[in-house]
Amino acid sequence: MNDDDDILRYDKMVETALRGVVKSSVEEVMKQHSESGHGDSGGMPGEHHFYITFLTDYTGVQIPDYLRDRYPGEMTIVLQYQFSDLDVNDERMTVTLSFNNVPERLEIPLAAISIFADPSVNFALQFQPLGESMDDAELAILDELEDDDGPDDDGTGGGKGKGGDDTGQVISLDQFRKK
């Protein structure tokens, strides 16, 4: 038996468990919508709003080509006021958002999400990409990134603004990150 077979990958277990928080949060919003009579469209309960950053080139991400071209690598969507057809399961979430007044259906594997934040309660999770496995070099790079206390500009993208329009704003999530 190889020594590597004896290693419990707690980091991966924690990542998977925390992605469950994303799933549960979306399920709670879906439940609030059905109980409030909003059906599957409308806004978030109270002051809650989700910033969800995901990898646009991750396997299984389904977004229109013009969005993938506009946000290569990573995109941030905001779920707050206007969205519909919100759904989630163990593997992925789907939602319809308006971009320049055109409704677009997005399918995002939970494993593609790199940041999940609810600024209304100062809550944020940052994820490492889930892949088959990481080698020692990749883990060393992640350790270096975690030790870096400087600003991180790569956790931004565009998305839907308050009115449902594509605002093209760059959103910095540093203020919501737990240190």
FENJO-V14259 format. One record per backbone hydrogen bond with DSSP energy under -0.5 kcal/mol. CO is the residue of the C=O (numbers start at 1). NH is the residue of the N-H. E is the energy in kcal/mol with one decimal. If there is no record, write none. Layout:
co=CO nh=NH e=E
co=CO nh=NH e=E
This chain:
co=2 nh=5 e=-1.1
co=2 nh=6 e=-0.5
co=3 nh=6 e=-1.2
co=4 nh=7 e=-0.9
co=7 nh=9 e=-0.6
co=8 nh=10 e=-1.8
co=9 nh=13 e=-2.0
co=10 nh=14 e=-2.8
co=11 nh=15 e=-2.3
co=12 nh=16 e=-2.4
co=13 nh=17 e=-2.3
co=14 nh=18 e=-2.8
co=15 nh=19 e=-2.0
co=16 nh=20 e=-1.1
co=17 nh=21 e=-0.7
co=18 nh=21 e=-0.7
co=18 nh=22 e=-1.1
co=19 nh=23 e=-2.0
co=20 nh=24 e=-2.8
co=21 nh=25 e=-2.4
co=22 nh=26 e=-2.3
co=23 nh=27 e=-2.5
co=24 nh=28 e=-2.3
co=25 nh=29 e=-1.8
co=26 nh=30 e=-2.4
co=27 nh=31 e=-2.5
co=28 nh=32 e=-2.5
co=29 nh=33 e=-2.3
co=30 nh=34 e=-2.1
co=31 nh=35 e=-2.3
co=32 nh=36 e=-2.0
co=33 nh=37 e=-0.6
co=33 nh=38 e=-1.4
co=33 nh=39 e=-1.0
co=38 nh=41 e=-1.5
co=40 nh=85 e=-0.6
co=40 nh=86 e=-0.8
co=42 nh=83 e=-1.1
co=45 nh=48 e=-1.6
co=50 nh=52 e=-0.6
co=50 nh=79 e=-2.6
co=51 nh=53 e=-0.5
co=51 nh=117 e=-2.3
co=52 nh=77 e=-2.5
co=53 nh=114 e=-2.7
co=53 nh=115 e=-1.7
co=54 nh=56 e=-0.6
co=54 nh=75 e=-2.2
co=55 nh=58 e=-1.3
co=58 nh=61 e=-2.1
co=61 nh=63 e=-0.6
co=62 nh=107 e=-2.3
co=64 nh=67 e=-0.8
co=64 nh=68 e=-2.0
co=65 nh=69 e=-2.6
co=66 nh=70 e=-1.7
co=67 nh=71 e=-2.6
co=69 nh=72 e=-0.5
co=72 nh=74 e=-1.1
co=73 nh=56 e=-0.8
co=73 nh=57 e=-0.6
co=75 nh=54 e=-2.6
co=77 nh=52 e=-2.6
co=78 nh=80 e=-0.7
co=79 nh=50 e=-2.2
co=80 nh=44 e=-2.7
co=81 nh=83 e=-0.6
co=83 nh=42 e=-1.7
co=84 nh=96 e=-3.1
co=87 nh=94 e=-2.7
co=91 nh=110 e=-2.3
co=91 nh=111 e=-0.6
co=92 nh=89 e=-2.3
co=93 nh=108 e=-3.2
co=94 nh=87 e=-2.4
co=95 nh=97 e=-0.5
co=95 nh=106 e=-3.2
co=96 nh=84 e=-2.1
co=97 nh=99 e=-0.5
co=97 nh=104 e=-3.3
co=98 nh=100 e=-0.5
co=99 nh=102 e=-1.1
co=101 nh=103 e=-0.5
co=102 nh=99 e=-2.4
co=104 nh=97 e=-2.4
co=106 nh=95 e=-1.9
co=107 nh=62 e=-2.8
co=108 nh=93 e=-2.7
co=109 nh=112 e=-2.0
co=110 nh=113 e=-1.3
co=111 nh=130 e=-0.9
co=112 nh=55 e=-2.3
co=114 nh=127 e=-3.2
co=115 nh=53 e=-2.7
co=116 nh=125 e=-3.0
co=117 nh=51 e=-2.7
co=118 nh=121 e=-1.7
co=118 nh=123 e=-1.8
co=119 nh=122 e=-1.1
co=123 nh=118 e=-2.9
co=125 nh=116 e=-2.5
co=129 nh=131 e=-0.7
co=135 nh=139 e=-2.2
co=136 nh=140 e=-2.2
co=137 nh=141 e=-2.0
co=138 nh=142 e=-2.2
co=139 nh=143 e=-2.3
co=140 nh=144 e=-2.2
co=141 nh=145 e=-2.4
co=142 nh=146 e=-2.4
co=143 nh=147 e=-1.6
co=144 nh=148 e=-0.9
co=145 nh=148 e=-0.6
co=147 nh=149 e=-0.6
co=151 nh=153 e=-0.6
co=152 nh=155 e=-0.5
co=157 nh=171 e=-0.8
co=158 nh=76 e=-0.9
co=159 nh=167 e=-1.3
co=159 nh=168 e=-0.6
co=161 nh=164 e=-1.7
co=165 nh=161 e=-3.3
co=165 nh=167 e=-0.9
co=169 nh=171 e=-0.6
co=170 nh=172 e=-0.6
co=171 nh=173 e=-0.5
co=173 nh=176 e=-1.6
co=173 nh=177 e=-0.7
co=174 nh=177 e=-1.0
